Amino acid sequence: MGFGSRTYPLDLDIGELADGHHLIIRSIAVSDYLLVNWVLVPEPAEGADLWPEIRYDADVSPSGWNQWRADFDQFERPVPKARKVWFDFFRPYYEWYVHLDDRGQPDDDYLRNRVARLNLHLETGAARIWKPEQRRS
């Protein structure tokens, strides 16, 4: 089925990633690879080193498919049969990959530390953010 090359304009607030800094996903572009265009608001001070931790997956992900980040915001392009992709966002320096079992399923620590999940439908461009409920004090 395939979706070709496309840019999905989003401008979605994922939530607070670090000390008052919100992660905004401006767009997601798919061409030879998948690129997440993001910004932190307000912009961190120079040298603050605040990079979001992002896990990416799709509804069709063949064995051996590289869902790991090639750079801070660049991923392998989804396979042509994929219809949906999703991204889990974590605070800087959270090592989410050590919280997956041998089948890629997350443990409780992973789920507790996920700031939000962004679901993107590749054919329609519809996007939805899921955030865990706020914990009550």
Sequence and secondary structure as in RCSB ss.txt:
>XXXX:A:sequence
MGFGSRTYPLDLDIGELADGHHLIIRSIAVSDYLLVNWVLVPEPAEGADLWPEIRYDADVSPSGWNQWRADFDQF
ERPVPKARKVWFDFFRPYYEWYVHLDDRGQPDDDYLRNRVARLNLHLETGAARIWKPEQRRS
>XXXX:A:secstr
    SEEEEEEEEEEEEETTEEEEEEEEEESSEEEEEEEEES   TT     EEEEEESS  TT   S SSSSEE
E   TT  EEEEEEE TT  GGGGB TTS B HHHHHHEEEEEEEETTT  EEEE       
